[in-house]
Amino acid sequence: MDGQRHDRTSQGNGPIDALISLFNAEGVDVRLLDYSEHTMSASANAQAASFVELAVGDRVLWGVGMDNNTTRSSLKAVISAINRAVRDAQLAEQA
């Protein structure tokens, strides 16, 4: 976060829930609204594309993550949506 490493632990009913719980514990209002995942090919090294719809505060944002590991793909999608919320908030502050 902000170029610095922070170690945290969290629990949930799965990796996405645990990551969202971690953000909530840090004071970030995040809620998962929708999740889907698609395989990009039929090979053993196939990339997974994960899509999440999150409510971050009062905004609804989509995030996308790709990885050959489905768990990492889904976590990248959550981070993608939260990063978008952070960028939008920074732009609003500058305006």
TORMAR-691427 format. One record per residue: residue number from 1; residue in three letters; x, y, z of N, C-alpha, C in turn. Coordinates in steps of 0.2 Angstrom, whole numbers, always signed. Layout:
REM TORMAR-691427
[r NUM,ALA,[X,Y,Z],[X,Y,Z],[X,Y,Z]] ...
***
This chain:
REM TORMAR-691427
[r 1,MET,[+4,-6,+0],[+0,+0,+0],[+5,+6,+0]] [r 2,ASP,[+3,+11,-5],[+7,+17,-5],[+15,+15,-6]] [r 3,GLY,[+17,+10,-9],[+24,+8,-10],[+27,+5,-4]] [r 4,GLN,[+23,+3,+1],[+25,+0,+7],[+22,-7,+8]] [r 5,ARG,[+26,-11,+11],[+23,-18,+12],[+20,-18,+19]] [r 6,HIS,[+14,-21,+19],[+10,-22,+26],[+8,-29,+26]] [r 7,ASP,[+9,-32,+31],[+7,-39,+32],[+1,-39,+37]] [r 8,ARG,[-4,-43,+34],[-11,-43,+38],[-13,-50,+37]] [r 9,THR,[-17,-52,+42],[-21,-59,+41],[-28,-58,+42]] [r 10,SER,[-32,-62,+39],[-39,-62,+39],[-42,-68,+38]] [r 11,GLN,[-49,-69,+39],[-52,-75,+38],[-59,-74,+34]] [r 12,GLY,[-61,-79,+31],[-67,-78,+27],[-70,-85,+25]] [r 13,ASN,[-75,-85,+21],[-78,-92,+19],[-74,-94,+12]] [r 14,GLY,[-69,-90,+10],[-65,-91,+4],[-60,-85,+3]] [r 15,PRO,[-56,-86,-2],[-51,-80,-2],[-54,-73,-4]] [r 16,ILE,[-59,-73,-8],[-62,-66,-9],[-65,-63,-3]] [r 17,ASP,[-68,-67,+1],[-71,-65,+7],[-66,-63,+12]] [r 18,ALA,[-61,-67,+13],[-55,-65,+17],[-52,-58,+15]] [r 19,LEU,[-51,-57,+9],[-48,-51,+7],[-53,-45,+8]] [r 20,ILE,[-59,-46,+7],[-64,-41,+8],[-64,-39,+16]] [r 21,SER,[-64,-45,+20],[-64,-44,+27],[-58,-40,+29]] [r 22,LEU,[-52,-41,+26],[-46,-37,+28],[-47,-30,+26]] [r 23,PHE,[-50,-28,+20],[-51,-21,+19],[-56,-18,+24]] [r 24,ASN,[-61,-22,+25],[-66,-19,+30],[-63,-18,+37]] [r 25,ALA,[-59,-22,+39],[-55,-21,+45],[-51,-15,+45]] [r 26,GLU,[-48,-13,+39],[-44,-7,+39],[-48,-1,+37]] [r 27,GLY,[-55,-2,+38],[-59,+4,+37],[-62,+6,+30]] [r 28,VAL,[-60,+1,+25],[-63,+2,+19],[-69,-2,+18]] [r 29,ASP,[-75,+2,+16],[-81,-1,+15],[-82,-4,+8]] [r 30,VAL,[-81,-11,+8],[-81,-15,+2],[-86,-21,+3]] [r 31,ARG,[-90,-21,-2],[-95,-27,-2],[-95,-30,-9]] [r 32,LEU,[-95,-37,-9],[-95,-40,-16],[-102,-41,-18]] [r 33,LEU,[-103,-39,-24],[-110,-39,-27],[-111,-45,-32]] [r 34,ASP,[-105,-46,-36],[-106,-51,-41],[-99,-54,-43]] [r 35,TYR,[-98,-60,-45],[-92,-63,-46],[-93,-68,-52]] [r 36,SER,[-88,-68,-57],[-89,-73,-62],[-81,-74,-64]] [r 37,GLU,[-81,-80,-67],[-74,-82,-69],[-74,-86,-76]] [r 38,HIS,[-70,-85,-80],[-69,-88,-87],[-62,-91,-88]] [r 39,THR,[-62,-96,-91],[-56,-99,-94],[-54,-96,-101]] [r 40,MET,[-48,-94,-102],[-47,-91,-108],[-45,-96,-114]] [r 41,SER,[-43,-102,-112],[-42,-108,-117],[-43,-114,-113]] [r 42,ALA,[-42,-120,-117],[-43,-126,-114],[-37,-130,-113]] [r 43,SER,[-31,-126,-113],[-25,-130,-111],[-23,-130,-104]] [r 44,ALA,[-18,-134,-102],[-16,-135,-95],[-14,-128,-92]] [r 45,ASN,[-11,-124,-96],[-8,-118,-94],[-13,-112,-95]] [r 46,ALA,[-19,-113,-95],[-24,-108,-97],[-25,-103,-92]] [r 47,GLN,[-26,-97,-94],[-27,-91,-90],[-34,-91,-88]] [r 48,ALA,[-35,-89,-82],[-42,-88,-79],[-43,-80,-79]] [r 49,ALA,[-49,-78,-81],[-51,-71,-81],[-56,-71,-76]] [r 50,SER,[-55,-67,-70],[-60,-66,-65],[-63,-59,-65]] [r 51,PHE,[-70,-58,-64],[-73,-52,-65],[-77,-51,-58]] [r 52,VAL,[-76,-45,-55],[-80,-44,-49],[-84,-37,-49]] [r 53,GLU,[-89,-37,-46],[-93,-31,-46],[-93,-29,-38]] [r 54,LEU,[-90,-24,-36],[-90,-22,-29],[-93,-15,-28]] [r 55,ALA,[-96,-15,-22],[-98,-8,-19],[-92,-6,-15]] [r 56,VAL,[-89,+0,-17],[-84,+3,-13],[-87,+9,-10]] [r 57,GLY,[-88,+10,-4],[-92,+15,-1],[-99,+16,-5]] [r 58,ASP,[-100,+21,-8],[-107,+22,-12],[-106,+21,-19]] [r 59,ARG,[-100,+19,-21],[-99,+18,-28],[-99,+10,-30]] [r 60,VAL,[-101,+9,-36],[-101,+2,-39],[-96,+2,-44]] [r 61,LEU,[-91,-3,-44],[-86,-3,-48],[-85,-11,-50]] [r 62,TRP,[-82,-11,-56],[-80,-18,-59],[-72,-19,-58]] [r 63,GLY,[-70,-25,-57],[-63,-26,-57],[-62,-32,-61]] [r 64,VAL,[-56,-33,-65],[-54,-39,-68],[-47,-41,-66]] [r 65,GLY,[-46,-47,-66],[-40,-50,-64],[-39,-56,-69]] [r 66,MET,[-32,-57,-71],[-30,-63,-75],[-24,-66,-72]] [r 67,ASP,[-24,-73,-72],[-19,-77,-69],[-20,-84,-71]] [r 68,ASN,[-15,-88,-71],[-16,-95,-73],[-18,-99,-66]] [r 69,ASN,[-18,-95,-61],[-21,-98,-54],[-28,-94,-53]] [r 70,THR,[-33,-98,-52],[-40,-95,-52],[-40,-91,-45]] [r 71,THR,[-37,-93,-40],[-37,-89,-34],[-34,-82,-35]] [r 72,ARG,[-28,-82,-37],[-24,-76,-39],[-28,-72,-43]] [r 73,SER,[-31,-75,-48],[-35,-71,-53],[-41,-67,-50]] [r 74,SER,[-45,-71,-45],[-50,-67,-42],[-48,-62,-37]] [r 75,LEU,[-42,-63,-34],[-40,-58,-29],[-37,-52,-33]] [r 76,LYS,[-34,-53,-39],[-32,-47,-43],[-38,-43,-45]] [r 77,ALA,[-44,-47,-47],[-50,-43,-49],[-52,-39,-43]] [r 78,VAL,[-52,-41,-37],[-54,-37,-31],[-50,-31,-31]] [r 79,ILE,[-43,-32,-31],[-38,-26,-30],[-39,-21,-36]] [r 80,SER,[-41,-24,-42],[-42,-20,-48],[-48,-15,-47]] [r 81,ALA,[-53,-17,-44],[-59,-13,-42],[-57,-8,-37]] [r 82,ILE,[-54,-10,-32],[-52,-6,-26],[-47,+0,-29]] [r 83,ASN,[-43,-2,-33],[-38,+3,-36],[-42,+8,-40]] [r 84,ARG,[-47,+6,-43],[-51,+11,-47],[-54,+16,-43]] [r 85,ALA,[-57,+13,-37],[-60,+17,-32],[-55,+22,-29]] [r 86,VAL,[-49,+20,-28],[-44,+25,-25],[-42,+30,-30]] [r 87,ARG,[-41,+28,-36],[-39,+33,-42],[-45,+38,-43]] [r 88,ASP,[-51,+36,-43],[-57,+40,-44],[-57,+45,-38]] [r 89,ALA,[-56,+43,-32],[-56,+47,-26],[-51,+52,-26]] [r 90,GLN,[-45,+50,-28],[-39,+55,-29],[-40,+60,-34]] [r 91,LEU,[-43,+58,-40],[-45,+63,-45],[-50,+68,-43]] [r 92,ALA,[-55,+66,-39],[-60,+70,-36],[-57,+75,-31]] [r 93,GLU,[-52,+73,-27],[-49,+78,-23],[-45,+83,-26]] [r 94,GLN,[-42,+81,-32],[-38,+86,-36],[-43,+91,-40]] [r 95,ALA,[-49,+89,-41],[-53,+94,-45],[-56,+100,-41]] 
***
